[in-house]
Amino acid sequence: MIGKAKTSIARNMHKLTLIYTVLALGGCAFFEKSLDTNSGGDHVRGKAKPIEIGVTHDDHVSAYGGDHTDWKSFSLPDAALLEVHAYWDNPSIQAVVNVRDQFGGRIFELKHKQGRREDHWTDIRMRDGEFYLEVVAKRGASVYTLELKQKGTSSGVQSNDIDAPE
């Protein structure tokens, strides 16, 4: 009788473990899907909003408010030195700005310096082509302003040179 009770308890524990595992995995999938439920449509590279060099662009990200990621696209007709400027309404946000190539591969990860209202990354050597900015809120929320500046075509920049900023 005791042996049957132990077997029954072991079976029930196995079932409970399986149920908890399924619920946990389903919850993770739900959470990931809900990260960008309020994105406004720019949460994936294929729906990136085009931005112009030399013009400021405002948007909002929120790690927990359904707008976790924003994608922007831009073009460089020639190899150049690029500047990326980000201005944050909430300087305590934990965020990154990724510069990505035409295939979505990360070229640079530009981390926001928490506590600062402005981040500036200069002298980024870029080849000509199509590129993306991916703004990701890791914790917190903020309205932000992005500005790209091109320092002109640099004769020292070859079309295949891409160097990370110091």
C-alpha positions as CSV (number, residue, x, y, z in Angstrom):
1,M,0.0,0.0,0.0
2,I,2.8,2.4,0.8
3,G,4.6,1.6,-2.4
4,K,1.5,2.4,-4.4
5,A,1.1,5.8,-2.6
6,K,4.8,6.7,-3.4
7,T,4.3,5.8,-7.0
8,S,1.1,7.9,-7.2
9,I,2.8,10.9,-5.5
10,A,5.8,10.6,-7.9
11,R,3.4,10.5,-10.9
12,N,1.6,13.6,-9.7
13,M,4.8,15.4,-9.0
14,H,6.0,14.7,-12.5
15,K,2.6,16.0,-13.9
16,L,2.9,19.2,-11.8
17,T,6.5,19.7,-13.0
18,L,5.4,19.4,-16.6
19,I,2.4,21.8,-16.1
20,Y,4.7,24.4,-14.4
21,T,7.2,24.1,-17.2
22,V,4.6,24.6,-19.9
23,L,3.1,27.6,-18.1
24,A,6.5,29.1,-17.6
25,L,7.5,28.7,-21.2
26,G,4.1,30.0,-22.4
27,G,4.5,33.0,-20.1
28,C,7.9,33.8,-21.6
29,A,6.5,33.7,-25.1
30,F,3.6,35.9,-24.1
31,F,6.0,38.4,-22.4
32,E,8.2,38.6,-25.5
33,K,5.2,39.1,-27.8
34,S,3.9,41.9,-25.5
35,L,7.2,43.8,-25.4
36,D,6.1,45.8,-28.5
37,T,2.3,45.7,-28.5
38,N,2.2,49.6,-28.4
39,S,5.1,50.2,-30.8
40,G,3.3,52.1,-33.5
41,G,4.6,49.6,-36.1
42,D,8.3,50.3,-36.0
43,H,9.3,47.4,-33.7
44,V,10.9,45.3,-36.5
45,R,13.5,46.1,-39.1
46,G,11.1,45.5,-42.0
47,K,8.9,48.4,-40.8
48,A,11.8,50.8,-39.9
49,K,10.9,54.5,-40.2
50,P,13.2,56.4,-42.6
51,I,15.1,59.3,-41.1
52,E,17.2,62.0,-42.8
53,I,20.7,62.9,-41.9
54,G,20.9,66.4,-40.4
55,V,17.3,66.4,-39.2
56,T,16.1,65.6,-35.7
57,H,13.6,62.7,-35.1
58,D,11.6,62.3,-32.0
59,D,10.1,59.0,-30.7
60,H,9.4,57.1,-27.5
61,V,10.6,53.7,-26.0
62,S,9.3,51.9,-22.9
63,A,10.7,48.7,-21.6
64,Y,7.5,47.8,-19.9
65,G,4.9,49.9,-21.8
66,G,4.7,47.9,-25.0
67,D,7.2,50.0,-27.0
68,H,10.5,48.2,-26.2
69,T,12.2,48.7,-29.6
70,D,12.2,51.3,-32.4
71,W,13.8,50.8,-35.8
72,K,14.9,53.7,-38.1
73,S,16.5,53.5,-41.5
74,F,19.0,55.8,-43.3
75,S,21.2,55.8,-46.3
76,L,24.7,57.0,-46.9
77,P,25.5,57.7,-50.6
78,D,29.2,57.7,-50.0
79,A,31.6,56.4,-47.4
80,A,31.7,59.0,-44.6
81,L,32.3,59.7,-40.9
82,L,29.0,59.5,-39.1
83,E,27.9,61.1,-35.9
84,V,25.0,59.7,-33.8
85,H,23.4,62.1,-31.3
86,A,20.7,60.9,-28.8
87,Y,18.9,63.2,-26.4
88,W,16.8,61.6,-23.6
89,D,13.9,63.2,-21.7
90,N,14.4,60.6,-18.9
91,P,18.2,60.3,-18.4
92,S,17.8,57.3,-16.0
93,I,16.6,55.0,-18.8
94,Q,18.7,52.0,-19.6
95,A,18.9,51.9,-23.3
96,V,21.1,51.1,-26.3
97,V,21.3,52.4,-29.9
98,N,22.5,49.8,-32.3
99,V,23.8,50.7,-35.7
100,R,23.0,47.8,-38.1
101,D,23.8,47.0,-41.7
102,Q,21.3,46.3,-44.5
103,F,20.9,42.7,-43.3
104,G,20.3,43.7,-39.7
105,G,23.8,42.7,-38.5
106,R,25.0,44.8,-35.7
107,I,27.9,47.1,-36.6
108,F,28.0,49.0,-33.3
109,E,26.3,49.0,-29.9
110,L,26.1,52.5,-28.6
111,K,25.2,52.3,-24.9
112,H,23.3,55.2,-23.2
113,K,25.3,56.6,-20.3
114,Q,22.7,56.5,-17.5
115,G,22.1,59.8,-15.8
116,R,23.0,61.9,-18.9
117,R,20.5,63.7,-21.0
118,E,22.7,63.5,-24.1
119,D,24.8,60.8,-25.8
120,H,27.2,61.6,-28.6
121,W,29.1,59.1,-30.7
122,T,31.4,60.7,-33.3
123,D,33.9,59.7,-36.0
124,I,32.2,56.4,-36.8
125,R,33.7,55.3,-40.1
126,M,30.9,54.1,-42.4
127,R,30.8,52.7,-45.9
128,D,28.1,53.8,-48.4
129,G,24.8,51.9,-48.3
130,E,21.6,51.3,-46.4
131,F,21.7,51.2,-42.6
132,Y,19.4,51.0,-39.5
133,L,19.3,52.4,-36.0
134,E,17.7,50.1,-33.5
135,V,16.7,51.9,-30.2
136,V,16.1,49.4,-27.3
137,A,14.8,50.3,-23.9
138,K,16.2,47.7,-21.4
139,R,14.7,49.4,-18.3
140,G,12.6,52.5,-18.0
141,A,11.0,54.7,-20.6
142,S,11.8,57.9,-22.3
143,V,11.0,60.2,-25.2
144,Y,14.1,60.6,-27.2
145,T,15.5,62.6,-30.1
146,L,17.9,61.2,-32.6
147,E,20.1,63.2,-34.9
148,L,22.6,61.8,-37.5
149,K,25.3,64.0,-38.9
150,Q,27.6,63.3,-41.7
151,K,31.1,64.8,-41.5
152,G,31.3,64.8,-45.2
153,T,32.9,62.2,-47.5
154,S,36.3,61.3,-46.1
155,S,39.0,60.4,-48.5
156,G,40.5,58.2,-45.8
157,V,37.4,56.1,-45.6
158,Q,37.3,53.2,-48.0
159,S,33.9,51.7,-48.9
160,N,34.7,48.6,-46.8
161,D,36.1,50.4,-43.8
162,I,33.9,50.2,-40.7
163,D,35.5,51.1,-37.4
164,A,33.9,51.3,-34.0
165,P,34.1,54.6,-32.2
166,E,36.6,54.9,-29.3
